Every structure is written in structure tokens, then in C-alpha cells.
Amino acid sequence: MKPNILITGVNGFIGANIARYFADKNNDINLIGTSRQKQELKNYCNKYIKANLGDSDFISKFDKIGKIEAIIHAAACLSHNNFDYELISSNCSGILQISELARIHDCNKIIFISSIPIIGKPQEIPITESHMIFPLTTYHATKAFGEYVLNLLAKDNTNAIILRISSPVGVGMPKNKIFSVFAKKALGNEEIVLSGNGTRIQNYIDVDDIVQAVDLSLKYNKTNIFNIASSISHSNIELAEICIKTFKSKSKIVFSGEIDPEEEYNWTISIEKAKEELGYFPKNSIEDSLNKWKNSYLIKMNTR
């Protein structure tokens, strides 16, 4: 019998890419996807279950699944409203539901997609897994809560592998992120507008490299926390310049005159631990990510 692998948030940016990867690569697993949406990714999952993490009947919807070998927990409410109750309902209650689901279905491995910005403002460069945690938003506080719960579970012989990711980019990413905005402006030869001095340093990780880390985690049998990021971080002005160069764009970089409240933030991230213990080495440069984004964007535009 094929082992059951459950992916939560399978219709989201990261969850969908994880499902696509395993559907293309491995016919020896039974891929189960779950999301609160009605959409079914029929080409990816062997079975799709519509379920909302915040609902009291979430666990009962998996009664007939049998043993679950691993849960890849990519689902999350992404609200930027610090007073949005759904953040607590989906993210905090959700991790408790996932933990209980793992217990009931004899699952001893949970891979949790967390976030490096749970640390708050970077205080130590490069940022390692031992950096103190001081989340500045409710969303990141819920991610920290999820990590705390999973570390408690580890005492009950459940392997909890926490992947703290930097800023994910790639095919299917949200349109309002700086990477998407700059790329679209460069593709259209439009002005790229920067706030502040453009010196904020960010780390952009291709979603395919996140998927690689998840695949490696399925073979890893310990509880641990790993930073999953790209090898190189870039300032906002460098990102704009790379977009222009990669697309051979005629865009000009201009400054809005507005203050960037995170001007001094430096997201230079150490991935040495993930390299040594997981065997994780990012394969995609920022130029690779931009070209994949471009190809996907042009396909969408041509099919409208």
C-alpha cells in the first residue's frame, strides 16, 4: 500500500508547488491535499479534501484516510491585520488540529513551513536559527506559536521539522509583493519606484528551492529547525537593477521620497545548518526566478 502524505494549503502558492513536485516525481506515494477552497488540484493529488483548519470538524474529515506517514503543513492565514481573528483560528487552532490529526493517524513526522521574520528586526548578521524571536506582527506570532507547539510534540516522539523560509518567489506568487511588482514594471519598461534609499536587504528564495528542502525533510528523521533561504541577499535597488538587466528593460529607477520604515533591515541569512544536516543547497539564482516568473506571466497574458 502506498504511504499517505498530507499537504495542507495545497491550493496556496507554496502548497501547490510542493504538490506539483511530488506528483511529477513520485508515483510511490498517495498524495492527499487539503484546503478550505473548493478547487481541486486533480492533476496533483490522489485525493482532495475540502477542510478549514479553524473548524471544529476538521479532524473528522480525515476519518477514512488511515495511517498518515507525514504531514506537510503549508496552510496559513496570511492576513496583515493584527486584529484579524482568523489568524488565531486558522494558524494557532490549526497547528493544534494538525498535531491531534498526527496523533490519531499514527503520523510521526510533521514538516512545518514557518517564517524567518518571526525573529522581528534582525539583530545579528548573518541570521542563524539561534537568533532570538521577537515577532512584530500577529501573523509572525502565530508562526512562533506553531513552532512552540511542535517542539512540545517532539517530546512525544513526533519528528517536527521546522523550515523557516525567507521571502518566497516564483511561479504563482502573489502579485503585490515587491519582487512581482518590480518584475512587472521592468517587463513593461515602466519606472520602478523605490521608497527610502533602496538599501533594505532582502533574501528571495525560489519556491522550487523550498520544495527541495521539503523533499529532503521527508528523509530526515530528527526534530530540528532550519533556515531555508537563498545563498545571496539583495538590496531593493539591486533587485530593481537585476530586473532591468535580466529583462533587457528600458525602465528607469526613481525614488518616491517616502520613508522606508524598514530601511535598516538586513536579511542576510545563514543556511549552513541546512547545508550540513539536510544537504540543502539552493539551486536557483534570482535571475532564474525572474525568468520563470516572466515565462509564467507571459503565458497567462497570452491566454486571456
KAQUIZI-V22637 format. One record per residue. N is the residue number from 1. RES is the residue in one small letter. PSI is psi in radians with two decimals (* if undefined). BURIAL is I if it has 24 or more other ideal C-beta (glycine too) atoms within 12 Angstrom, else O. D_LAST is the distance of its C-alpha to the last C-alpha in Angstrom with 1 decimal. Layout:
N;RES;PSI;BURIAL;D_LAST  N;RES;PSI;BURIAL;D_LAST
This chain:
1;m;2.37;O;42.5  2;k;2.42;O;39.4  3;p;2.51;I;39.4  4;n;2.19;I;37.1  5;i;2.13;I;34.9  6;l;2.28;I;33.3  7;i;2.08;I;30.3  8;t;2.68;I;29.7  9;g;0.63;I;26.5  10;v;-0.26;I;24.7  11;n;-0.03;I;21.3  12;g;3.07;I;21.8  13;f;-0.95;I;20.9  14;i;-0.78;I;24.3  15;g;-0.72;I;25.0  16;a;-0.68;I;21.9  17;n;-0.61;I;22.7  18;i;-0.81;I;26.3  19;a;-0.76;I;25.5  20;r;-0.76;I;23.3  21;y;-0.86;I;26.1  22;f;-0.56;I;28.8  23;a;-0.66;I;27.0  24;d;-0.57;O;26.6  25;k;-0.69;O;30.1  26;n;1.96;O;32.6  27;n;0.08;O;33.3  28;d;0.15;O;36.5  29;i;2.70;I;35.3  30;n;1.82;I;34.1  31;l;2.09;I;31.1  32;i;2.19;I;30.9  33;g;2.52;I;28.1  34;t;2.52;I;28.5  35;s;2.83;I;26.4  36;r;-0.18;I;26.7  37;q;2.81;O;23.2  38;k;-0.42;O;22.7  39;q;2.37;O;20.0  40;e;2.24;O;21.7  41;l;1.32;I;21.0  42;k;-0.52;O;22.5  43;n;-0.19;O;22.0  44;y;-0.86;I;23.8  45;c;2.52;I;26.6  46;n;-0.51;I;29.4  47;k;2.44;I;29.7  48;y;2.33;I;27.8  49;i;2.06;I;29.7  50;k;2.04;I;28.3  51;a;2.51;I;30.8  52;n;2.14;I;31.2  53;l;-0.54;I;33.5  54;g;-0.12;I;35.2  55;d;2.58;O;36.2  56;s;-0.37;O;39.8  57;d;0.23;O;38.8  58;f;-0.89;I;36.6  59;i;-0.66;I;39.2  60;s;-0.36;O;40.1  61;k;-0.15;I;36.7  62;f;0.30;I;37.6  63;d;-0.60;O;41.0  64;k;0.21;O;40.4  65;i;-0.63;I;38.9  66;g;-2.80;O;42.2  67;k;2.39;I;42.8  68;i;2.12;I;40.0  69;e;-0.66;I;40.7  70;a;2.58;I;38.4  71;i;2.16;I;36.1  72;i;1.85;I;33.4  73;h;1.64;I;32.9  74;a;-0.10;I;29.6  75;a;2.50;I;29.0  76;a;2.58;I;29.7  77;c;2.24;I;29.1  78;l;0.33;I;27.8  79;s;2.45;O;28.9  80;h;0.00;O;30.3  81;n;1.94;O;32.6  82;n;-0.23;O;36.0  83;f;0.36;O;37.2  84;d;1.99;O;34.4  85;y;-0.49;O;36.3  86;e;-0.47;I;33.4  87;l;-0.76;I;34.0  88;i;-0.78;I;37.4  89;s;-0.85;I;36.5  90;s;-0.77;I;33.7  91;n;-0.75;I;34.9  92;c;-0.92;I;38.7  93;s;-0.59;I;39.2  94;g;-0.77;I;36.5  95;i;-0.55;I;38.4  96;l;-0.70;I;41.5  97;q;-0.75;I;39.8  98;i;-0.71;I;38.5  99;s;-0.73;I;42.1  100;e;-0.68;I;43.6  101;l;-0.74;I;41.2  102;a;-0.73;I;42.2  103;r;-0.81;O;45.9  104;i;-0.67;O;45.6  105;h;0.34;I;43.7  106;d;0.66;O;46.0  107;c;2.19;I;43.3  108;n;0.31;I;44.8  109;k;2.15;I;41.8  110;i;2.20;I;39.3  111;i;2.04;I;36.9  112;f;2.15;I;35.8  113;i;1.77;I;32.9  114;s;-2.82;I;34.7  115;s;2.26;I;34.2  116;i;-0.63;I;36.4  117;p;0.06;I;36.2  118;i;-0.26;I;38.5  119;i;-0.27;I;41.2  120;g;-2.49;I;40.5  121;k;2.21;I;41.4  122;p;2.26;I;42.2  123;q;-0.42;O;46.0  124;e;2.30;O;46.6  125;i;2.26;O;44.9  126;p;2.80;I;43.7  127;i;2.14;I;42.6  128;t;3.08;I;44.0  129;e;-0.29;I;43.9  130;s;0.02;O;47.3  131;h;2.44;I;46.0  132;m;2.63;O;47.0  133;i;2.19;I;44.4  134;f;1.29;O;44.0  135;p;2.44;I;40.6  136;l;-0.06;O;39.7  137;t;2.79;I;37.1  138;t;-0.68;I;37.3  139;y;-0.87;I;34.3  140;h;-0.50;I;36.2  141;a;-0.65;I;39.4  142;t;-0.58;I;37.8  143;k;-0.71;I;37.0  144;a;-0.69;I;40.6  145;f;-0.76;I;41.8  146;g;-0.74;I;39.8  147;e;-0.73;I;41.5  148;y;-0.79;I;44.9  149;v;-0.76;I;44.5  150;l;-0.59;I;43.6  151;n;-0.56;I;46.5  152;l;-0.70;O;48.8  153;l;-0.57;I;47.4  154;a;-0.45;I;48.3  155;k;-0.28;O;52.0  156;d;0.47;O;51.4  157;n;0.46;O;50.5  158;t;2.12;I;46.7  159;n;2.03;I;45.1  160;a;1.97;I;42.7  161;i;1.95;I;40.6  162;i;2.10;I;39.0  163;l;1.86;I;36.3  164;r;1.96;I;36.0  165;i;2.69;I;32.8  166;s;-2.51;I;32.0  167;s;1.90;I;28.6  168;p;2.40;I;26.0  169;v;2.83;I;23.1  170;g;-2.93;I;20.5  171;v;2.19;I;17.3  172;g;0.05;I;16.3  173;m;2.77;I;18.6  174;p;2.57;O;18.4  175;k;-0.36;O;16.7  176;n;0.04;O;20.0  177;k;2.64;O;22.3  178;i;-0.63;I;24.0  179;f;-0.83;I;22.7  180;s;-0.74;I;19.0  181;v;-0.85;I;19.9  182;f;-0.72;I;22.0  183;a;-0.76;I;19.7  184;k;-0.71;I;16.8  185;k;-0.76;I;19.5  186;a;-0.68;I;20.9  187;l;-0.56;I;17.7  188;g;0.14;O;17.3  189;n;0.58;O;21.1  190;e;2.84;O;21.7  191;e;2.43;O;24.9  192;i;2.04;I;25.4  193;v;2.20;O;27.6  194;l;2.50;I;30.2  195;s;2.80;I;32.6  196;g;-2.50;O;36.2  197;n;0.03;O;37.2  198;g;0.35;I;34.3  199;t;-0.06;O;36.9  200;r;2.31;I;35.7  201;i;2.20;I;35.5  202;q;2.74;I;32.8  203;n;2.04;I;32.3  204;y;2.14;I;28.8  205;i;2.28;I;28.7  206;d;2.40;I;26.0  207;v;-0.50;I;25.0  208;d;-0.50;I;26.1  209;d;-0.55;I;29.5  210;i;-0.77;I;29.7  211;v;-0.72;I;29.0  212;q;-0.74;I;31.8  213;a;-0.65;I;34.1  214;v;-0.77;I;33.4  215;d;-0.78;I;34.3  216;l;-0.62;I;37.4  217;s;-0.53;I;38.3  218;l;-0.39;I;38.4  219;k;-0.04;O;41.2  220;y;2.25;I;43.0  221;n;0.85;O;45.7  222;k;2.85;O;46.8  223;t;2.27;I;45.9  224;n;2.91;I;44.7  225;i;2.32;I;42.3  226;f;2.37;I;40.3  227;n;2.23;I;38.4  228;i;1.87;I;35.1  229;a;3.10;I;33.8  230;s;2.97;I;33.2  231;s;-0.41;I;36.2  232;i;2.38;I;35.5  233;s;2.68;I;34.8  234;h;2.51;I;33.4  235;s;2.88;I;33.9  236;n;-0.68;I;31.1  237;i;-0.58;I;32.1  238;e;-0.70;I;32.1  239;l;-0.80;I;28.6  240;a;-0.77;I;27.4  241;e;-0.68;I;29.4  242;i;-0.69;I;28.1  243;c;-0.80;I;24.4  244;i;-0.78;I;25.5  245;k;-0.77;O;27.5  246;t;-0.70;I;25.1  247;f;0.06;I;22.2  248;k;0.82;O;24.9  249;s;2.74;I;23.7  250;k;0.20;O;25.5  251;s;2.60;I;25.1  252;k;2.56;O;28.3  253;i;2.19;I;29.6  254;v;2.80;O;31.1  255;f;2.34;O;33.0  256;s;-0.39;O;32.5  257;g;-0.12;O;36.2  258;e;2.63;O;35.4  259;i;2.40;O;37.3  260;d;1.92;I;35.6  261;p;-0.28;O;37.6  262;e;0.49;I;37.1  263;e;-0.69;O;38.0  264;e;-0.01;O;40.9  265;y;2.39;I;39.0  266;n;1.81;I;39.2  267;w;1.12;I;37.2  268;t;2.07;I;39.0  269;i;2.36;I;39.2  270;s;2.26;I;41.6  271;i;0.37;I;40.2  272;e;-0.68;O;43.6  273;k;-0.76;I;44.3  274;a;-0.62;I;41.2  275;k;-0.82;O;42.0  276;e;-0.72;O;45.5  277;e;-0.60;O;45.1  278;l;-0.40;I;41.7  279;g;0.51;O;41.3  280;y;2.16;I;38.1  281;f;1.99;O;37.0  282;p;2.39;I;33.5  283;k;-0.24;O;31.9  284;n;2.19;I;28.9  285;s;2.97;O;29.5  286;i;-0.53;I;27.4  287;e;-0.67;I;26.1  288;d;-0.79;I;25.0  289;s;-0.73;I;23.1  290;l;-0.74;I;21.4  291;n;-0.64;I;20.4  292;k;-0.71;I;19.0  293;w;-0.80;I;17.0  294;k;-0.84;I;15.8  295;n;-0.75;O;14.8  296;s;-0.73;I;12.9  297;y;-0.77;I;11.2  298;l;-0.65;O;10.2  299;i;-0.77;O;8.9  300;k;-0.74;O;6.6  301;m;-0.61;O;5.5  302;n;-0.29;O;5.6  303;t;0.04;O;3.8  304;r;*;O;0.0
